[in-house]
Amino acid sequence: MSANDIYNNPAINKMREEVFEGYQNYGRVTPGEDLEGMTLKKANDNMLDYLVTKLDINQESHVLEIGCGKGMYVNQIAQRTGCKFIGTDLSKDYLDRARKMADEMGVSEKGSFCCAALGEMPAEVTENKFTHILAMGILFYGNPILDKIFLEIAACSDSSTKIFVWDYSRVAEWSECATMNRHLKLPHPLLTKEEFLEKVSESPLEVVAVEDATKYVIPGYNIMAGECKRRDPEMKVLTNPLCRDAFVEGKIAYMYYDLKLQ
């Protein structure tokens, strides 16, 4: 199963719809927050609140989400703030769902969606200067071509653009992550935080802030791991618990990177 197949597998998508309520990510749960009744929808609502507040997204904003999936984040950000937006993804099926959601949420006139692979942004994207660029849980697929991706992000930025990356980071040796990679299906090693930051330093971008966000996603992973093991005890298809275990064992981390144009 390839990485792209993960997002087109009926069993995985059924589980995501029923448990994630359509979200792709594990959200944000602040340490000490009451976990009684916590759901992945609530964790992702928390993340939306965090993004809108932290990045000061408002009606005057123009947001690009790279790897937007079914548009759960960018559509809701547009509904909450009234911002303009563009969402990109490689899956045409997911983009069709994103457009349908935009119609249902009344934000279709605020933005658009286009099919694009990492490092292959079309002119309809790169001809814009965005106030905010989001890449959440997607750039690890493009680790070998980060230099190209960063050039594209820079082309869509000006000195005031806020760039937010939320992504996996390797802590242990890649040879120790083979079991976890049964879930991610990567043909290349994950970068460490230091390797990612070195790539940034070699690009037209620079780092504003870095935060280890692992503690915020583990509660969401715990919810998902329980559901996966209940539905697929041998993890033949639903392999999410392997990632959760790697987080708990300290083999991988989830990082927030705030970047800007140099």
N, C-alpha and C positions, 0 to 999 in steps of 0.2 A: 504494500500500500504506500503510495507516494504521499507527500505532504498535502498536495492538492486534493487527493482522494479522501483525506481526513474530513474535509469540509463538504464532500459530496456523498458521504456514506449514509444511507438511510437510517441505520441503527444509531449512529452518532448524532445525526440531526434530530431524530425523534427524541433522544435523551436530552439534547440541548434545549429543544422547544419545551419539553415537559418540566425540566429542572431549572434550566437557565432562564426560562421564559423569553427565549430569543436572543439573549446576550451571548457573546463569544468569550468574554473575559471573566475574571474571578472577582472583580470589584475591589472595594476597599473597606476594611473593617478596622477601625482604630483600636489599638490595644486598650483593654479596659472597658470597651463598649459592651453593653449587655447582649449576649449571644442568644438569649432566650427568644425563640421565634425568628432568629436571623435566617434570611433566605438569600439566594444569589441575586434575586431582583433587588432586594434592599441594599446588598453590598454594592451592586452596580449603580443604584441610585445615589449612594454615598459618593461613588467615584465621579458621577456627573456633577454633584454639588461641589466637590473638590476642584474639578477642572474649571467650572464656570467662575468660581470665586478666586482660585489661585491665579488663573490666567486673565482675569478681568475681561471675560468675553461678554460683549454687549451688542446692542442693536447696530452699532457702527462697525462691528467686526466682520471680517471675511475669513472664514475658516477652511483650511484644507485638511481632510483626514486621509492619510495614506493607508491603504488596507482597511477600508471601512466595513468590510463584510456586508451584513444585511442592513447597515445604516443605523443600528440601534443608538450609537452615541451621537453621531453628527446630526441626525434628525431630531433627537431630543434636545440637543444643545440649541438647535435652530428654533425649536418650539419654545424653549424656556427664555431665549434671549432676543429672538428676532433677527439674528445674524444671517448674513449670506454664507453660502458654503459650496464646496465641491468635495465629493467623496470618490475615491478611486479603489478599485479592487480587480483581481484577476478573474474572479468567478462571475460569469454573466448571469447565472441563476441568482446569486446573492444580490447582484446589482438590480435585477428585476424586482426582487423583494424589497430592496431599499427604496426604489422608486414608488412602489405600491405603498410602503409605509409613509413616505413623504406626502403622498396624496391623502392618505387617511389622517395624517397629523396636521394637514393644512399648511405644509411648509414647502410644497413642490415649487412654488414660484420664487422661493428664496435661494434655490440652488440646483445643482445637477450632479449626476453620477457618470463616470466614464470608466471603461475597461482599460486597465493599464497594469503592466507588470512592473515590479521594482526595477528602477533604473531605466524605464522606458516610458516616461511621462509624455503624453501628447502635448501639442502646442496649446490646446484649450486650457491646459493646466499651467504650463511654464510661462505663458504670456501674462499671467497674473502676478501681482504682488500681494501676498496674504498677510493679514495681521497675526494670524495664528496657524501653525502647522502641527498636526498631531500624528504620531506614529505609535500606536499602542499594541504591543504584542505582535509586531509584524517584521521589524528590521532584522531579526535574527535569521529569517529566511534568506536575507540578502547579505549576510556577513561577508562573503567573498567579493562583493561589488559595492561595499560601503562607500568607497571613494566616488563612484559614479552617482550613487544615491545622494550623497552629501552635496555634490555639485548641483544636482537637480533641485534639492531643497534650497540651496543658496540662491539659485536663479529665481526662485519664487519668493524670496525674502528681501526686505530692506532693513535698515538699521533698527527699526522698532519691532520687527516681527518676533513673536515669542514662539519658540520651537520646543515641543514637549515630546519626549520619547519615553516609552514605558516598555521595558523589554527584559528578556532572559539574559543572564550573565553567568558564565562558568566560573566556579570557585575551585573545584577539584580538577585533576588531570582528566583530559577527555576520555582516556581509557577506562576511567572509573565511572563514566556516565553512560556506558553502553546500554544498561538496562533501561535507564530513563529515556534514552533515544529511541526505544521501541515506540514511545508515544510521539515524540517530535518528528521522527522520520527524517532527520537531517543528513544530507550527504557530506556535510562539512562540520568541523568542530564549532561549538559555540565560542564566541570571544569572551575573554575575561573582561572585567571592568577596565583594567589597565590597557588592554589591547583596544577596546572600544574607544577609550579616551585618546589613545595615540592616533587612531584613525581620524578622530575629530580634529586633533592638533595639526594634522596634515591636510586638512580641508579648509575651505573659506569660512568655516564655522568656528565658534569658540564656546567653551563651557561656562555657564552661569552658576549652576548648582548641580550636585549629585546627591541622591539619597537612596540607601538600601531600603526598598519597599517590601521586602519579603514578608515582614511581620503583618503587613496589611492584606496580603493575598492568601496566607495560609488558612484563615478561617473559611474562605470561599472554597479553597481546595479540599478542606476537610468535608464540607457538605457534598461536594462533587464526588469525592472518593467513596463515601458511603453509598451514594446512589449507584455509582458504577459497579461496586462490588455486589450490590444487591441484584442488579440486572445481569451482570456478566462476571460471576465469581472467579473465573479463570482468566479474565482480562484478555480474551481472544480479540475483542474489538475495542471495548471501552477501557483504554489503557491510561486514563488520566491519573489514577492513583500512583503510577510510577513517577510522575513528575512531583506529586505531593511528597512522596517519600524522599526524593532527591533534595527538595527544599529542606525538609526536616533534618536530613542527614548532613546538610551543609555543603552539598555538592554543586548546587546551582543557587543563584539568587535572582530576585526580580528588582530591577533598578529603575528609578526615575532620573532622567537626564533633562535638565533645562539648558537649552542651547540658544545661541543667537548668531547673527551674521557678524563677522569681524569688522 
